[in-house]
Amino acid sequence: MNETSWQTGADGEEMLEFVADRLSPRQWLLASAAYARRLWDALPDGPLRQAIDAAELALAPLSAKERNAWLKKIDAAIPDAVSRAQAAQRAIVKPADPDAATVADPVLSKPNQAAPSFPLFQAASRHAANAIEGIGEAVAEAAAAVRVLFEEPGPEMLESIRPLVEQAAASRTRANTSANNALRLKGEGDEHADRSAGVKNKGRAEAEALEIVRKLEEGKGKSQDDEFEAEMKRERAAAKQLARVLREIVGNAFKPPRFEPAWRTEEVAALAQTIYEERAFERMVALGDALLDADCDEEAILRHCRGTEVGIKEPPQHLRGCWVLELILGRYASLPAPKPGKKPKPKRDPFDDFFDLKSLRGKDPFA
């Protein structure tokens, strides 16, 4: 790891290894909260969202008593949050009749609809029910991720929350896919019922309906190569996300930025505090202008405010804990120097996931 790879690279795992033994408890908490906030849209208004805000706004790690109080509040809020999310999802998929999947006859919305279309309505109903159940699971999993923010801040916090966030996000995606499928199948059923109302060969019409369901549910088959590529893509995206979070919270891990007290004018300080408290990151450009007015000439600071950092194509993902805001608000602390003799962990050989190399030593693994 060198300065260039830190400032422009996408290997978040290597970056984390480089700084893991030097992050403060608050930095671990802020990094973890950045992941929890990815689930913000999956959480209804109320204690679960308030918990993320509380974790981010704490200037020092919460006491054990405060953390326990928040855990109780989160646990008490989960049933209502799940119920509200499911109610909202139910309203979306209501046309697909989510409660009719197990009854003998479909609920038909048009007088001329006929039995051959029943497989489409039944599948629509089943997907609608899955959408409601799935969104409840996603909210419960998101709440489990939020709970992690009230454990002891440290490496284990970030290690625990990342897979929980991915799991909740995947569940939400599946639930929304089921909702889309439900509405699509309901529409297909209405059209098919109109077409088949007067046909004599009801068996053929029913077979057609079943084929429509099969094609939608099976989709395009994926080969093992496709699955492997998709997994690699997810891993690259996760590593890139981690890199962006670490850069946002740590800044330059190799060279602390220069900041002159004279640049902390009343306007600059007030604007930075507002951005931090209200998450008004769209005002970072205005903060850069205010710093220029205060004669700030530190390029790294100005570029971060403008989103024009050298070597980085995407604009920064500003977070509570943004190193520029922390610097202005007097809370920034540069990383301690690396411990003498510290060596990075060797990169994992991907084949280790498939083979136990020790047990296969001297053997042909493909025999």
Salt bridges, closest charged atoms under 4 A:
ASP11 OD2 - LYS347 NZ 3.57
GLU13 OE2 - ARG162 NH2 2.75
ASP21 OD1 - ARG22 NE 3.98
ASP45 OD1 - ARG49 NH1 2.64
ASP53 OD1 - ARG37 NH2 2.80
ASP53 OD1 - ARG320 NH1 2.79
GLU56 OE1 - ARG37 NH2 2.69
GLU56 OE1 - ARG320 NH1 2.79
ASP75 OD1 - ARG147 NE 2.74
ASP80 OD2 - ARG84 NH1 3.51
ASP99 OD2 - ARG90 NH1 3.01
GLU152 OE1 - ARG67 NH2 2.99
GLU166 OE2 - ARG38 NH1 3.13
ASP190 OD2 - LYS186 NZ 2.88
ASP194 OD2 - LYS110 NZ 3.34
GLU208 OE1 - HIS192 NE2 2.91
GLU208 OE1 - ARG195 NH2 3.48
GLU211 OE2 - ARG214 NH2 2.58
GLU217 OE2 - ARG126 NH2 2.37
GLU217 OE2 - HIS127 NE2 2.81
GLU218 OE1 - ARG214 NH1 2.76
GLU229 OE2 - ARG236 NH2 3.22
GLU231 OE1 - ARG234 NH2 2.77
GLU248 OE1 - HIS304 NE2 3.01
GLU248 OE2 - HIS318 ND1 3.19
GLU260 OE2 - ARG258 NH1 3.34
ASP297 OD1 - ARG258 NH2 2.45
GLU298 OE1 - ARG258 NE 3.64
GLU299 OE2 - ARG303 NE 2.73
GLU309 OE2 - HIS304 ND1 2.74
GLU314 OE2 - LYS240 NZ 2.44
GLU326 OE1 - ARG26 NH1 2.41
GLU326 OE2 - ARG331 NH2 3.12
ASP353 OD1 - ARG348 NE 3.05
